[in-house]
Amino acid sequence: MKRLNLKDLSVSQKVTWLAAVAFVTLAIVVLVFSINQVVKSKNRITETVTRNRSLGAIEKIDRNFYERFGDVQAFAYNRLALQMVDSGKALADGQNFINTMMTYYVLYDLMIVVNNEGKVVASNTVDKAGLVVNTQFLIGQDFSNEGWFKICMSPQGPEGGAWYSDFISNSQVGQVYKSAGQGMAFAAPIKNDNGKVIGVWYNFASWKEVTQGIRIETERQLTQASSSAFVIITDQHGTVIDAADEKLIGITRVTESSFAEGASFQLDGRVVSSEDYILGVGKSVGAYTYKGNNWVAMTFYPKIKFSFAILFSELLSFMLIVFITLAGCIIAFLFLSKNISLKIIGLQNIVNTLGRGEFIEIAKNGSKDEIGKMTDSLKSLINSLSETSRFANEIGQGNLKADFEPLSEKDVLGHSLLAMRSNLLKVAEEDSQRNWATQGLAKFAEILRSQDDFQKLGDSIISNLVKYVNGNQGSLFITNDVDGHPEHLELLSCYAWEKKKFLEMKIEKGEGLVGQCWQEGEPIYLTDVPAKYITITSGLGKATPTSILIVPLKVNENIYGIVEVASFKVFRPHEKEFIGKVCENIAAAISAAKITDRTKRLLIQTQQQTEEMRAQEEEMRQNMEELTAIQEEMGRKEKDYLARIKELEGLRVNGHRVSGSNGFSKSDVGQVITDM
């Protein structure tokens, strides 16, 4: 048998299978859901019932104790109580009154009267059934240390006129009746005619006659519907004070929160937990002037569990209607599936064409169902893709100003194209600024190379710079060096300044903004120009510029001058950066010019020194030649002289005219020298 493959089925077949599966699944879901809802509904009803039962029980207890609250005040107000306290003993009428109240109310286990010292002066001698009980041992007992006595004897007295206890076990009651003596006590002050407290009337209500009776009656009503239902009473701390299982009293602690969190306890051998029981809670709020002890009545009722038996007991007719309805729906579903599949096939053909990258014209669809809306959406998609394609083509052709509106805030493709256009515009703007700066730097490089005259170079630089950055006014200051150290700035060139600006201007370091820029060596850019700092003059008058840019001509930390440009517009960052680079080039050119000028001066000085040295050398040579000639002449004359001397010496010797040490006279020597 060939295995069923859903991929091979048509839409109509898939819809048929889907209908069958949906029918079975829906039937099961409806069945389970219905049973579950019935269970939940019954449990909600049970929860309401249990809560109402608990509230009813606790309200009955509060009203009962309110009556006991009033009983003790009425007994204490009786004249017989006053007489027994005054006499210090149980008078016949007083004793008769106490015993009558015991048998009449059948709720009390004990009634005693104490004097202002706390000693018992009277007590009941019969029980609620009129049978004699031994209470004689109570006469004369001292209760002055008991809380109820102190409160009743205090000046302010008990709140509401009477004192009452929480659930207690009274040892005197236990001794009289040989029992646990469980119950609740009430006490009220006995006052004389002057309002002075002279004693206390004390009653002890039997627990079984009051609280247990109310609980048992409530449980009897609940067990008519479920034998497992029960009620417990707890004090304000959650300790059980009344339950069918008396072993729980005073030992087990049960609270609403702990039970909800999973705590459990045992009652008559069975475990009681929140998984199996619904808890209804009623909290004591007192009754009238009796404020109560914040006790809690807790009603436990077995939960109804999920069961298919409920289907036959309560949901059979409902489920029959559901199945008939589902069968009709599945038939209608199959009829509609064919109509839907045909429309889907049409949409498939359109999507296939679109998947091949073709944009086709979709005929107007008059259908208002989801498929019709899908067709309209597909038509809108094709139109938007066509518009997107047109916009992409415009961008591709370089038209970055083309209009385009995204389909919505979540149109990813549309917003991506707009982001691409923004990036392209940004890149184009950056390229434009870069080209503008590159061309400007090339232009000023040519200017710096083409001028030899320093003054003309300065005029060309400042005029072209102001024009290139669309400024309105500019000036070029250079440092005046004295012995190689800058002494002050001099205005070399200016553009579009008033005539008086052409006058010689000298600026010291730190003087004004230009001097400050020279001193700090950093550009200064002002957009809040002082009113009297500078004005730009035109045919329309004078006005303060919007911005002023002052840039040092700095290279290698050496400053050769300052450029100041003023404009009615704010300089953009790339313009300020361009002016800074131009100033660096100007500084480099000035530095090179100064180095060249210094080199020329040194060369001229060297040449002059060389010429002077050559002249001095020639003069020395001539002097040497003259000295040589003189020396030669002197040598020659010396030889002649020596020869003459020898000649004269020979003549004198032969003529015998020798005088002096050498045989010559002074006149002879002088003659020889004269001849020389």
Secondary structure, DSSP 8 states (H G I E B T S, - for coil): -----GGGS-HHHHHHHHHHHHHHHHHHHHHHHHHHHHHHHHHHHHHHHHHHHHHHHHHHHHHHHHHHHHHHHHHHHSHHHHHHHHHTS--HHHHHHHHHHHHHH--EEEEEEEETTSBEEEE--B-TTS-B---GGGTT-B-TTSHHHHHHHSSS-SGGG-EE--SEE-HHHHHHHTS--EEEEEEEEEE-TTS-EEEEEEEEEETIIIIIHHHHHHHHHHHTT-TT-EEEEE-TTSBEEE-SSGGGTTT-B--HHHHHTT--EEETTEEE-TTTEEEEEEE---BTTB-----EEEEEEE-----THHHHHHSHHHHHHHHHHHHHHHHHHHHHHHHHHHHHHHHHHHHHHHHTT-----------SHHHHHHHHHHHHHHHHHHHHHHHHHHHTT-TT-----SSTT-HHHHHHHHHHHHHHHHHHHHHHHHHHHHHHHHHHHHHHH--SHHHHHHHHHHHHHHHTT-SEEEEEEEEEETTEEEEEEEEEEES--GGGGS--EE-TTSHHHHHHHHH-S-EEESS--TTT--EEETTEEE--SEEEEEEEEETTEEEEEEEEEESS---HHHHHHHHHHHHHHHHHHHHHHHHHHHHHHHHHHHHHHHHHHHHHHHHHHHHHHHHHHHHHHHHHHHHHHHHHHHHHHHHHHHT---TTTS--HHHHHHHHHH-
